[in-house]
Amino acid sequence: MKIAETNKKEISFNPHMFNRGSKRNLSLEKIIETIKTGNINNKKAKFPKKYITRYFGKENITYFIIILEDEDFIEVITAWKKKGK
């Protein structure tokens, strides 16, 4: 997935993510930035899901996101963060 392809697609969120998101203190801006600029790991998630990670150095936080990608949109299934790399 390239940045140009991601910018054209609408990003939607699964209700499960918002139920858990308040407990995890997630930032929607960082989730969207992770989707656009993060690293895809195809070994961790089975097709059609994609597993994306991104490390934010100043905050010393890594975001992990699982998405479903369709032709017109990207759906964020779940997201979590971890301190450090």
HTML snippet that shows the backbone in 3Dmol.js (N, CA, C, O; Angstrom):
<script src="https://3Dmol.org/build/3Dmol-min.js"></script>
<div id="view" style="width:600px;height:400px;position:relative"></div>
<script>
const pdb = `
ATOM      1  N   MET A   1       0.855  -1.169   0.000  1.00  0.00           N
ATOM      2  CA  MET A   1       0.000   0.000   0.000  1.00  0.00           C
ATOM      3  C   MET A   1       0.902   1.232   0.000  1.00  0.00           C
ATOM      4  O   MET A   1       1.809   1.347   0.824  1.00  0.00           O
ATOM      5  N   LYS A   2       0.648   2.136  -0.916  1.00  0.00           N
ATOM      6  CA  LYS A   2       1.437   3.352  -1.013  1.00  0.00           C
ATOM      7  C   LYS A   2       0.652   4.516  -0.439  1.00  0.00           C
ATOM      8  O   LYS A   2      -0.570   4.450  -0.310  1.00  0.00           O
ATOM      9  N   ILE A   3       1.360   5.580  -0.097  1.00  0.00           N
ATOM     10  CA  ILE A   3       0.719   6.738   0.514  1.00  0.00           C
ATOM     11  C   ILE A   3      -0.310   7.340  -0.440  1.00  0.00           C
ATOM     12  O   ILE A   3      -1.390   7.735  -0.001  1.00  0.00           O
ATOM     13  N   ALA A   4      -0.001   7.419  -1.728  1.00  0.00           N
ATOM     14  CA  ALA A   4      -0.937   7.996  -2.695  1.00  0.00           C
ATOM     15  C   ALA A   4      -2.237   7.207  -2.737  1.00  0.00           C
ATOM     16  O   ALA A   4      -3.316   7.789  -2.847  1.00  0.00           O
ATOM     17  N   GLU A   5      -2.138   5.882  -2.649  1.00  0.00           N
ATOM     18  CA  GLU A   5      -3.335   5.041  -2.662  1.00  0.00           C
ATOM     19  C   GLU A   5      -4.153   5.239  -1.384  1.00  0.00           C
ATOM     20  O   GLU A   5      -5.383   5.238  -1.429  1.00  0.00           O
ATOM     21  N   THR A   6      -3.488   5.406  -0.268  1.00  0.00           N
ATOM     22  CA  THR A   6      -4.170   5.564   1.011  1.00  0.00           C
ATOM     23  C   THR A   6      -4.908   6.894   1.082  1.00  0.00           C
ATOM     24  O   THR A   6      -6.010   6.954   1.628  1.00  0.00           O
ATOM     25  N   ASN A   7      -4.333   7.950   0.548  1.00  0.00           N
ATOM     26  CA  ASN A   7      -4.960   9.265   0.622  1.00  0.00           C
ATOM     27  C   ASN A   7      -6.273   9.327  -0.155  1.00  0.00           C
ATOM     28  O   ASN A   7      -7.129  10.153   0.161  1.00  0.00           O
ATOM     29  N   LYS A   8      -6.448   8.482  -1.152  1.00  0.00           N
ATOM     30  CA  LYS A   8      -7.668   8.482  -1.959  1.00  0.00           C
ATOM     31  C   LYS A   8      -8.795   7.718  -1.280  1.00  0.00           C
ATOM     32  O   LYS A   8      -9.960   7.915  -1.623  1.00  0.00           O
ATOM     33  N   LYS A   9      -8.478   6.861  -0.339  1.00  0.00           N
ATOM     34  CA  LYS A   9      -9.479   6.006   0.293  1.00  0.00           C
ATOM     35  C   LYS A   9     -10.009   6.635   1.575  1.00  0.00           C
ATOM     36  O   LYS A   9      -9.295   7.332   2.296  1.00  0.00           O
ATOM     37  N   GLU A  10     -11.278   6.367   1.833  1.00  0.00           N
ATOM     38  CA  GLU A  10     -11.896   6.829   3.069  1.00  0.00           C
ATOM     39  C   GLU A  10     -11.520   5.867   4.190  1.00  0.00           C
ATOM     40  O   GLU A  10     -11.531   4.651   4.000  1.00  0.00           O
ATOM     41  N   ILE A  11     -11.190   6.408   5.350  1.00  0.00           N
ATOM     42  CA  ILE A  11     -10.828   5.580   6.503  1.00  0.00           C
ATOM     43  C   ILE A  11     -12.019   5.536   7.452  1.00  0.00           C
ATOM     44  O   ILE A  11     -12.490   6.572   7.920  1.00  0.00           O
ATOM     45  N   SER A  12     -12.504   4.320   7.732  1.00  0.00           N
ATOM     46  CA  SER A  12     -13.612   4.145   8.674  1.00  0.00           C
ATOM     47  C   SER A  12     -13.125   3.303   9.846  1.00  0.00           C
ATOM     48  O   SER A  12     -12.097   2.631   9.761  1.00  0.00           O
ATOM     49  N   PHE A  13     -13.874   3.351  10.937  1.00  0.00           N
ATOM     50  CA  PHE A  13     -13.468   2.669  12.150  1.00  0.00           C
ATOM     51  C   PHE A  13     -14.545   1.697  12.599  1.00  0.00           C
ATOM     52  O   PHE A  13     -15.732   2.024  12.589  1.00  0.00           O
ATOM     53  N   ASN A  14     -14.132   0.515  12.989  1.00  0.00           N
ATOM     54  CA  ASN A  14     -15.026  -0.498  13.528  1.00  0.00           C
ATOM     55  C   ASN A  14     -15.491  -0.046  14.923  1.00  0.00           C
ATOM     56  O   ASN A  14     -14.686   0.488  15.686  1.00  0.00           O
ATOM     57  N   PRO A  15     -16.767  -0.248  15.269  1.00  0.00           N
ATOM     58  CA  PRO A  15     -17.246   0.162  16.601  1.00  0.00           C
ATOM     59  C   PRO A  15     -16.461  -0.491  17.746  1.00  0.00           C
ATOM     60  O   PRO A  15     -16.339   0.093  18.823  1.00  0.00           O
ATOM     61  N   HIS A  16     -15.934  -1.690  17.520  1.00  0.00           N
ATOM     62  CA  HIS A  16     -15.122  -2.382  18.527  1.00  0.00           C
ATOM     63  C   HIS A  16     -13.931  -1.517  18.940  1.00  0.00           C
ATOM     64  O   HIS A  16     -13.555  -1.481  20.111  1.00  0.00           O
ATOM     65  N   MET A  17     -13.344  -0.821  17.963  1.00  0.00           N
ATOM     66  CA  MET A  17     -12.174  -0.018  18.267  1.00  0.00           C
ATOM     67  C   MET A  17     -12.510   1.131  19.220  1.00  0.00           C
ATOM     68  O   MET A  17     -11.706   1.466  20.090  1.00  0.00           O
ATOM     69  N   PHE A  18     -13.683   1.730  19.065  1.00  0.00           N
ATOM     70  CA  PHE A  18     -14.064   2.825  19.953  1.00  0.00           C
ATOM     71  C   PHE A  18     -14.437   2.318  21.339  1.00  0.00           C
ATOM     72  O   PHE A  18     -14.228   3.024  22.326  1.00  0.00           O
ATOM     73  N   ASN A  19     -14.984   1.108  21.432  1.00  0.00           N
ATOM     74  CA  ASN A  19     -15.287   0.530  22.741  1.00  0.00           C
ATOM     75  C   ASN A  19     -14.015   0.320  23.545  1.00  0.00           C
ATOM     76  O   ASN A  19     -13.984   0.579  24.748  1.00  0.00           O
ATOM     77  N   ARG A  20     -12.979  -0.143  22.889  1.00  0.00           N
ATOM     78  CA  ARG A  20     -11.699  -0.390  23.558  1.00  0.00           C
ATOM     79  C   ARG A  20     -10.793   0.829  23.556  1.00  0.00           C
ATOM     80  O   ARG A  20      -9.890   0.930  24.387  1.00  0.00           O
ATOM     81  N   GLY A  21     -11.019   1.753  22.638  1.00  0.00           N
ATOM     82  CA  GLY A  21     -10.134   2.899  22.471  1.00  0.00           C
ATOM     83  C   GLY A  21     -10.049   3.794  23.685  1.00  0.00           C
ATOM     84  O   GLY A  21      -8.983   4.336  23.976  1.00  0.00           O
ATOM     85  N   SER A  22     -11.150   3.963  24.403  1.00  0.00           N
ATOM     86  CA  SER A  22     -11.116   4.836  25.579  1.00  0.00           C
ATOM     87  C   SER A  22     -10.232   4.256  26.675  1.00  0.00           C
ATOM     88  O   SER A  22      -9.614   5.005  27.432  1.00  0.00           O
ATOM     89  N   LYS A  23     -10.165   2.948  26.767  1.00  0.00           N
ATOM     90  CA  LYS A  23      -9.309   2.310  27.774  1.00  0.00           C
ATOM     91  C   LYS A  23      -7.839   2.360  27.373  1.00  0.00           C
ATOM     92  O   LYS A  23      -6.957   2.342  28.231  1.00  0.00           O
ATOM     93  N   ARG A  24      -7.578   2.422  26.072  1.00  0.00           N
ATOM     94  CA  ARG A  24      -6.209   2.381  25.577  1.00  0.00           C
ATOM     95  C   ARG A  24      -5.604   3.756  25.335  1.00  0.00           C
ATOM     96  O   ARG A  24      -4.418   3.860  25.020  1.00  0.00           O
ATOM     97  N   ASN A  25      -6.405   4.820  25.478  1.00  0.00           N
ATOM     98  CA  ASN A  25      -5.939   6.198  25.271  1.00  0.00           C
ATOM     99  C   ASN A  25      -5.274   6.378  23.907  1.00  0.00           C
ATOM    100  O   ASN A  25      -4.132   6.829  23.821  1.00  0.00           O
ATOM    101  N   LEU A  26      -5.990   6.024  22.849  1.00  0.00           N
ATOM    102  CA  LEU A  26      -5.464   6.103  21.497  1.00  0.00           C
ATOM    103  C   LEU A  26      -5.762   7.465  20.881  1.00  0.00           C
ATOM    104  O   LEU A  26      -6.777   8.091  21.190  1.00  0.00           O
ATOM    105  N   SER A  27      -4.876   7.909  20.017  1.00  0.00           N
ATOM    106  CA  SER A  27      -5.042   9.163  19.295  1.00  0.00           C
ATOM    107  C   SER A  27      -5.462   8.846  17.859  1.00  0.00           C
ATOM    108  O   SER A  27      -4.763   8.109  17.164  1.00  0.00           O
ATOM    109  N   LEU A  28      -6.593   9.392  17.407  1.00  0.00           N
ATOM    110  CA  LEU A  28      -7.055   9.136  16.042  1.00  0.00           C
ATOM    111  C   LEU A  28      -6.083   9.705  15.009  1.00  0.00           C
ATOM    112  O   LEU A  28      -5.910   9.125  13.937  1.00  0.00           O
ATOM    113  N   GLU A  29      -5.457  10.823  15.320  1.00  0.00           N
ATOM    114  CA  GLU A  29      -4.485  11.403  14.397  1.00  0.00           C
ATOM    115  C   GLU A  29      -3.295  10.464  14.202  1.00  0.00           C
ATOM    116  O   GLU A  29      -2.803  10.298  13.086  1.00  0.00           O
ATOM    117  N   LYS A  30      -2.842   9.858  15.283  1.00  0.00           N
ATOM    118  CA  LYS A  30      -1.708   8.934  15.185  1.00  0.00           C
ATOM    119  C   LYS A  30      -2.110   7.642  14.470  1.00  0.00           C
ATOM    120  O   LYS A  30      -1.289   7.045  13.774  1.00  0.00           O
ATOM    121  N   ILE A  31      -3.355   7.207  14.632  1.00  0.00           N
ATOM    122  CA  ILE A  31      -3.837   6.012  13.927  1.00  0.00           C
ATOM    123  C   ILE A  31      -3.853   6.279  12.425  1.00  0.00           C
ATOM    124  O   ILE A  31      -3.402   5.441  11.644  1.00  0.00           O
ATOM    125  N   ILE A  32      -4.361   7.424  12.018  1.00  0.00           N
ATOM    126  CA  ILE A  32      -4.409   7.760  10.596  1.00  0.00           C
ATOM    127  C   ILE A  32      -3.003   7.927  10.031  1.00  0.00           C
ATOM    128  O   ILE A  32      -2.728   7.488   8.914  1.00  0.00           O
ATOM    129  N   GLU A  33      -2.116   8.554  10.790  1.00  0.00           N
ATOM    130  CA  GLU A  33      -0.731   8.711  10.347  1.00  0.00           C
ATOM    131  C   GLU A  33      -0.035   7.350  10.228  1.00  0.00           C
ATOM    132  O   GLU A  33       0.770   7.143   9.320  1.00  0.00           O
ATOM    133  N   THR A  34      -0.340   6.433  11.132  1.00  0.00           N
ATOM    134  CA  THR A  34       0.230   5.094  11.065  1.00  0.00           C
ATOM    135  C   THR A  34      -0.239   4.368   9.811  1.00  0.00           C
ATOM    136  O   THR A  34       0.552   3.686   9.159  1.00  0.00           O
ATOM    137  N   ILE A  35      -1.501   4.506   9.471  1.00  0.00           N
ATOM    138  CA  ILE A  35      -2.019   3.871   8.264  1.00  0.00           C
ATOM    139  C   ILE A  35      -1.328   4.426   7.024  1.00  0.00           C
ATOM    140  O   ILE A  35      -1.004   3.676   6.104  1.00  0.00           O
ATOM    141  N   LYS A  36      -1.102   5.732   6.998  1.00  0.00           N
ATOM    142  CA  LYS A  36      -0.521   6.363   5.819  1.00  0.00           C
ATOM    143  C   LYS A  36       0.975   6.138   5.681  1.00  0.00           C
ATOM    144  O   LYS A  36       1.475   6.012   4.563  1.00  0.00           O
ATOM    145  N   THR A  37       1.710   6.084   6.807  1.00  0.00           N
ATOM    146  CA  THR A  37       3.171   6.041   6.720  1.00  0.00           C
ATOM    147  C   THR A  37       3.801   4.837   7.420  1.00  0.00           C
ATOM    148  O   THR A  37       5.027   4.725   7.456  1.00  0.00           O
ATOM    149  N   GLY A  38       2.995   3.939   7.975  1.00  0.00           N
ATOM    150  CA  GLY A  38       3.543   2.822   8.745  1.00  0.00           C
ATOM    151  C   GLY A  38       4.082   1.687   7.888  1.00  0.00           C
ATOM    152  O   GLY A  38       3.980   1.707   6.661  1.00  0.00           O
ATOM    153  N   ASN A  39       4.649   0.709   8.554  1.00  0.00           N
ATOM    154  CA  ASN A  39       5.203  -0.474   7.901  1.00  0.00           C
ATOM    155  C   ASN A  39       4.176  -1.598   7.917  1.00  0.00           C
ATOM    156  O   ASN A  39       3.561  -1.881   8.945  1.00  0.00           O
ATOM    157  N   ILE A  40       4.000  -2.233   6.765  1.00  0.00           N
ATOM    158  CA  ILE A  40       3.054  -3.342   6.640  1.00  0.00           C
ATOM    159  C   ILE A  40       3.799  -4.641   6.889  1.00  0.00           C
ATOM    160  O   ILE A  40       4.865  -4.872   6.320  1.00  0.00           O
ATOM    161  N   ASN A  41       3.234  -5.490   7.745  1.00  0.00           N
ATOM    162  CA  ASN A  41       3.804  -6.801   8.029  1.00  0.00           C
ATOM    163  C   ASN A  41       2.783  -7.852   7.616  1.00  0.00           C
ATOM    164  O   ASN A  41       1.820  -8.102   8.342  1.00  0.00           O
ATOM    165  N   ASN A  42       2.987  -8.467   6.457  1.00  0.00           N
ATOM    166  CA  ASN A  42       2.025  -9.442   5.943  1.00  0.00           C
ATOM    167  C   ASN A  42       2.115 -10.796   6.643  1.00  0.00           C
ATOM    168  O   ASN A  42       1.202 -11.612   6.510  1.00  0.00           O
ATOM    169  N   LYS A  43       3.176 -11.050   7.374  1.00  0.00           N
ATOM    170  CA  LYS A  43       3.326 -12.334   8.059  1.00  0.00           C
ATOM    171  C   LYS A  43       2.461 -12.428   9.306  1.00  0.00           C
ATOM    172  O   LYS A  43       2.091 -13.526   9.722  1.00  0.00           O
ATOM    173  N   LYS A  44       2.134 -11.278   9.912  1.00  0.00           N
ATOM    174  CA  LYS A  44       1.393 -11.279  11.172  1.00  0.00           C
ATOM    175  C   LYS A  44      -0.111 -11.423  10.998  1.00  0.00           C
ATOM    176  O   LYS A  44      -0.777 -11.932  11.899  1.00  0.00           O
ATOM    177  N   ALA A  45      -0.670 -10.990   9.866  1.00  0.00           N
ATOM    178  CA  ALA A  45      -2.124 -11.028   9.672  1.00  0.00           C
ATOM    179  C   ALA A  45      -2.439 -11.820   8.413  1.00  0.00           C
ATOM    180  O   ALA A  45      -1.697 -11.788   7.432  1.00  0.00           O
ATOM    181  N   LYS A  46      -3.558 -12.531   8.468  1.00  0.00           N
ATOM    182  CA  LYS A  46      -3.986 -13.315   7.309  1.00  0.00           C
ATOM    183  C   LYS A  46      -4.768 -12.431   6.348  1.00  0.00           C
ATOM    184  O   LYS A  46      -5.427 -11.475   6.757  1.00  0.00           O
ATOM    185  N   PHE A  47      -4.684 -12.764   5.063  1.00  0.00           N
ATOM    186  CA  PHE A  47      -5.412 -12.029   4.028  1.00  0.00           C
ATOM    187  C   PHE A  47      -6.891 -12.087   4.326  1.00  0.00           C
ATOM    188  O   PHE A  47      -7.340 -13.172   4.695  1.00  0.00           O
ATOM    189  N   PRO A  48      -7.674 -11.092   4.215  1.00  0.00           N
ATOM    190  CA  PRO A  48      -7.499  -9.757   3.636  1.00  0.00           C
ATOM    191  C   PRO A  48      -7.067  -8.702   4.645  1.00  0.00           C
ATOM    192  O   PRO A  48      -7.002  -7.521   4.305  1.00  0.00           O
ATOM    193  N   LYS A  49      -6.774  -9.096   5.861  1.00  0.00           N
ATOM    194  CA  LYS A  49      -6.358  -8.129   6.880  1.00  0.00           C
ATOM    195  C   LYS A  49      -4.898  -7.751   6.682  1.00  0.00           C
ATOM    196  O   LYS A  49      -4.109  -8.529   6.145  1.00  0.00           O
ATOM    197  N   LYS A  50      -4.551  -6.552   7.119  1.00  0.00           N
ATOM    198  CA  LYS A  50      -3.165  -6.087   7.087  1.00  0.00           C
ATOM    199  C   LYS A  50      -2.792  -5.578   8.469  1.00  0.00           C
ATOM    200  O   LYS A  50      -3.606  -4.983   9.175  1.00  0.00           O
ATOM    201  N   TYR A  51      -1.557  -5.824   8.834  1.00  0.00           N
ATOM    202  CA  TYR A  51      -1.018  -5.459  10.137  1.00  0.00           C
ATOM    203  C   TYR A  51      -0.002  -4.344   9.904  1.00  0.00           C
ATOM    204  O   TYR A  51       0.985  -4.545   9.196  1.00  0.00           O
ATOM    205  N   ILE A  52      -0.234  -3.177  10.492  1.00  0.00           N
ATOM    206  CA  ILE A  52       0.618  -2.009  10.265  1.00  0.00           C
ATOM    207  C   ILE A  52       1.172  -1.524  11.599  1.00  0.00           C
ATOM    208  O   ILE A  52       0.455  -1.469  12.598  1.00  0.00           O
ATOM    209  N   THR A  53       2.448  -1.177  11.603  1.00  0.00           N
ATOM    210  CA  THR A  53       3.081  -0.639  12.807  1.00  0.00           C
ATOM    211  C   THR A  53       3.803   0.662  12.465  1.00  0.00           C
ATOM    212  O   THR A  53       4.243   0.869  11.334  1.00  0.00           O
ATOM    213  N   ARG A  54       3.915   1.522  13.456  1.00  0.00           N
ATOM    214  CA  ARG A  54       4.708   2.738  13.302  1.00  0.00           C
ATOM    215  C   ARG A  54       5.196   3.177  14.673  1.00  0.00           C
ATOM    216  O   ARG A  54       4.450   3.179  15.652  1.00  0.00           O
ATOM    217  N   TYR A  55       6.474   3.549  14.715  1.00  0.00           N
ATOM    218  CA  TYR A  55       7.106   4.021  15.944  1.00  0.00           C
ATOM    219  C   TYR A  55       7.180   5.546  15.913  1.00  0.00           C
ATOM    220  O   TYR A  55       7.660   6.131  14.942  1.00  0.00           O
ATOM    221  N   PHE A  56       6.704   6.182  16.977  1.00  0.00           N
ATOM    222  CA  PHE A  56       6.788   7.626  17.136  1.00  0.00           C
ATOM    223  C   PHE A  56       7.906   7.905  18.143  1.00  0.00           C
ATOM    224  O   PHE A  56       7.742   7.677  19.341  1.00  0.00           O
ATOM    225  N   GLY A  57       9.038   8.397  17.647  1.00  0.00           N
ATOM    226  CA  GLY A  57      10.242   8.532  18.446  1.00  0.00           C
ATOM    227  C   GLY A  57      10.150   9.511  19.595  1.00  0.00           C
ATOM    228  O   GLY A  57      10.615   9.203  20.693  1.00  0.00           O
ATOM    229  N   LYS A  58       9.562  10.692  19.383  1.00  0.00           N
ATOM    230  CA  LYS A  58       9.515  11.693  20.450  1.00  0.00           C
ATOM    231  C   LYS A  58       8.706  11.205  21.645  1.00  0.00           C
ATOM    232  O   LYS A  58       9.083  11.425  22.796  1.00  0.00           O
ATOM    233  N   GLU A  59       7.588  10.538  21.359  1.00  0.00           N
ATOM    234  CA  GLU A  59       6.731  10.046  22.437  1.00  0.00           C
ATOM    235  C   GLU A  59       7.180   8.679  22.947  1.00  0.00           C
ATOM    236  O   GLU A  59       6.721   8.225  23.995  1.00  0.00           O
ATOM    237  N   ASN A  60       8.081   8.021  22.206  1.00  0.00           N
ATOM    238  CA  ASN A  60       8.556   6.675  22.540  1.00  0.00           C
ATOM    239  C   ASN A  60       7.391   5.680  22.603  1.00  0.00           C
ATOM    240  O   ASN A  60       7.282   4.895  23.545  1.00  0.00           O
ATOM    241  N   ILE A  61       6.520   5.726  21.582  1.00  0.00           N
ATOM    242  CA  ILE A  61       5.330   4.882  21.517  1.00  0.00           C
ATOM    243  C   ILE A  61       5.264   4.225  20.145  1.00  0.00           C
ATOM    244  O   ILE A  61       5.581   4.853  19.135  1.00  0.00           O
ATOM    245  N   THR A  62       4.855   2.965  20.111  1.00  0.00           N
ATOM    246  CA  THR A  62       4.613   2.254  18.866  1.00  0.00           C
ATOM    247  C   THR A  62       3.131   1.942  18.759  1.00  0.00           C
ATOM    248  O   THR A  62       2.533   1.408  19.693  1.00  0.00           O
ATOM    249  N   TYR A  63       2.536   2.276  17.618  1.00  0.00           N
ATOM    250  CA  TYR A  63       1.133   1.968  17.346  1.00  0.00           C
ATOM    251  C   TYR A  63       1.060   0.720  16.480  1.00  0.00           C
ATOM    252  O   TYR A  63       1.822   0.574  15.524  1.00  0.00           O
ATOM    253  N   PHE A  64       0.144  -0.178  16.814  1.00  0.00           N
ATOM    254  CA  PHE A  64      -0.116  -1.402  16.064  1.00  0.00           C
ATOM    255  C   PHE A  64      -1.565  -1.342  15.597  1.00  0.00           C
ATOM    256  O   PHE A  64      -2.468  -1.101  16.398  1.00  0.00           O
ATOM    257  N   ILE A  65      -1.786  -1.559  14.317  1.00  0.00           N
ATOM    258  CA  ILE A  65      -3.130  -1.425  13.757  1.00  0.00           C
ATOM    259  C   ILE A  65      -3.413  -2.589  12.827  1.00  0.00           C
ATOM    260  O   ILE A  65      -2.553  -2.989  12.042  1.00  0.00           O
ATOM    261  N   ILE A  66      -4.625  -3.134  12.917  1.00  0.00           N
ATOM    262  CA  ILE A  66      -5.090  -4.153  11.978  1.00  0.00           C
ATOM    263  C   ILE A  66      -6.219  -3.537  11.169  1.00  0.00           C
ATOM    264  O   ILE A  66      -7.187  -3.012  11.721  1.00  0.00           O
ATOM    265  N   ILE A  67      -6.075  -3.611   9.833  1.00  0.00           N
ATOM    266  CA  ILE A  67      -7.061  -3.000   8.943  1.00  0.00           C
ATOM    267  C   ILE A  67      -7.573  -4.020   7.931  1.00  0.00           C
ATOM    268  O   ILE A  67      -6.931  -5.036   7.664  1.00  0.00           O
ATOM    269  N   LEU A  68      -8.735  -3.723   7.380  1.00  0.00           N
ATOM    270  CA  LEU A  68      -9.272  -4.402   6.207  1.00  0.00           C
ATOM    271  C   LEU A  68      -9.255  -3.379   5.086  1.00  0.00           C
ATOM    272  O   LEU A  68      -9.773  -2.274   5.245  1.00  0.00           O
ATOM    273  N   GLU A  69      -8.664  -3.735   3.955  1.00  0.00           N
ATOM    274  CA  GLU A  69      -8.573  -2.800   2.850  1.00  0.00           C
ATOM    275  C   GLU A  69      -9.490  -3.243   1.725  1.00  0.00           C
ATOM    276  O   GLU A  69      -9.436  -4.393   1.289  1.00  0.00           O
ATOM    277  N   ASP A  70     -10.333  -2.332   1.254  1.00  0.00           N
ATOM    278  CA  ASP A  70     -11.228  -2.563   0.135  1.00  0.00           C
ATOM    279  C   ASP A  70     -10.829  -1.597  -0.978  1.00  0.00           C
ATOM    280  O   ASP A  70      -9.925  -0.781  -0.796  1.00  0.00           O
ATOM    281  N   GLU A  71     -11.490  -1.684  -2.117  1.00  0.00           N
ATOM    282  CA  GLU A  71     -11.154  -0.789  -3.222  1.00  0.00           C
ATOM    283  C   GLU A  71     -11.427   0.667  -2.890  1.00  0.00           C
ATOM    284  O   GLU A  71     -10.681   1.547  -3.320  1.00  0.00           O
ATOM    285  N   ASP A  72     -12.493   0.940  -2.127  1.00  0.00           N
ATOM    286  CA  ASP A  72     -12.910   2.311  -1.876  1.00  0.00           C
ATOM    287  C   ASP A  72     -12.605   2.825  -0.479  1.00  0.00           C
ATOM    288  O   ASP A  72     -12.585   4.037  -0.264  1.00  0.00           O
ATOM    289  N   PHE A  73     -12.367   1.937   0.472  1.00  0.00           N
ATOM    290  CA  PHE A  73     -12.180   2.395   1.848  1.00  0.00           C
ATOM    291  C   PHE A  73     -11.230   1.468   2.603  1.00  0.00           C
ATOM    292  O   PHE A  73     -10.905   0.365   2.165  1.00  0.00           O
ATOM    293  N   ILE A  74     -10.805   1.974   3.757  1.00  0.00           N
ATOM    294  CA  ILE A  74      -9.984   1.203   4.705  1.00  0.00           C
ATOM    295  C   ILE A  74     -10.739   1.190   6.018  1.00  0.00           C
ATOM    296  O   ILE A  74     -11.136   2.243   6.518  1.00  0.00           O
ATOM    297  N   GLU A  75     -10.943  -0.004   6.587  1.00  0.00           N
ATOM    298  CA  GLU A  75     -11.623  -0.104   7.875  1.00  0.00           C
ATOM    299  C   GLU A  75     -10.620  -0.514   8.943  1.00  0.00           C
ATOM    300  O   GLU A  75      -9.952  -1.541   8.819  1.00  0.00           O
ATOM    301  N   VAL A  76     -10.520   0.292   9.986  1.00  0.00           N
ATOM    302  CA  VAL A  76      -9.641  -0.020  11.112  1.00  0.00           C
ATOM    303  C   VAL A  76     -10.401  -0.973  12.023  1.00  0.00           C
ATOM    304  O   VAL A  76     -11.439  -0.614  12.580  1.00  0.00           O
ATOM    305  N   ILE A  77      -9.881  -2.192  12.174  1.00  0.00           N
ATOM    306  CA  ILE A  77     -10.546  -3.189  13.001  1.00  0.00           C
ATOM    307  C   ILE A  77     -10.173  -2.999  14.461  1.00  0.00           C
ATOM    308  O   ILE A  77     -11.045  -2.939  15.327  1.00  0.00           O
ATOM    309  N   THR A  78      -8.890  -2.905  14.732  1.00  0.00           N
ATOM    310  CA  THR A  78      -8.437  -2.698  16.104  1.00  0.00           C
ATOM    311  C   THR A  78      -7.096  -1.979  16.088  1.00  0.00           C
ATOM    312  O   THR A  78      -6.367  -2.009  15.097  1.00  0.00           O
ATOM    313  N   ALA A  79      -6.792  -1.341  17.193  1.00  0.00           N
ATOM    314  CA  ALA A  79      -5.519  -0.623  17.338  1.00  0.00           C
ATOM    315  C   ALA A  79      -5.115  -0.641  18.799  1.00  0.00           C
ATOM    316  O   ALA A  79      -5.957  -0.628  19.698  1.00  0.00           O
ATOM    317  N   TRP A  80      -3.821  -0.669  19.014  1.00  0.00           N
ATOM    318  CA  TRP A  80      -3.285  -0.587  20.371  1.00  0.00           C
ATOM    319  C   TRP A  80      -1.900   0.026  20.296  1.00  0.00           C
ATOM    320  O   TRP A  80      -1.303   0.109  19.223  1.00  0.00           O
ATOM    321  N   LYS A  81      -1.397   0.452  21.436  1.00  0.00           N
ATOM    322  CA  LYS A  81      -0.076   1.056  21.472  1.00  0.00           C
ATOM    323  C   LYS A  81       0.761   0.420  22.571  1.00  0.00           C
ATOM    324  O   LYS A  81       0.252  -0.179  23.518  1.00  0.00           O
ATOM    325  N   LYS A  82       2.067   0.579  22.401  1.00  0.00           N
ATOM    326  CA  LYS A  82       3.002   0.007  23.357  1.00  0.00           C
ATOM    327  C   LYS A  82       4.109   1.044  23.579  1.00  0.00           C
ATOM    328  O   LYS A  82       4.501   1.756  22.655  1.00  0.00           O
ATOM    329  N   LYS A  83       4.590   1.113  24.781  1.00  0.00           N
ATOM    330  CA  LYS A  83       5.679   2.016  25.084  1.00  0.00           C
ATOM    331  C   LYS A  83       6.975   1.411  24.556  1.00  0.00           C
ATOM    332  O   LYS A  83       7.253   0.236  24.793  1.00  0.00           O
ATOM    333  N   GLY A  84       7.760   2.200  23.847  1.00  0.00           N
ATOM    334  CA  GLY A  84       9.012   1.714  23.268  1.00  0.00           C
ATOM    335  C   GLY A  84       8.797   1.151  21.889  1.00  0.00           C
ATOM    336  O   GLY A  84       7.732   1.314  21.295  1.00  0.00           O
ATOM    337  N   LYS A  85       9.835   0.473  21.372  1.00  0.00           N
ATOM    338  CA  LYS A  85       9.744  -0.106  20.029  1.00  0.00           C
ATOM    339  C   LYS A  85       9.119  -1.423  20.101  1.00  0.00           C
ATOM    340  O   LYS A  85       8.949  -2.082  19.075  1.00  0.00           O
TER     341      LYS A  85
END
`;
const viewer = $3Dmol.createViewer("view");
viewer.addModel(pdb, "pdb");
viewer.setStyle({}, {cartoon: {color: "spectrum"}});
viewer.zoomTo();
viewer.render();
</script>
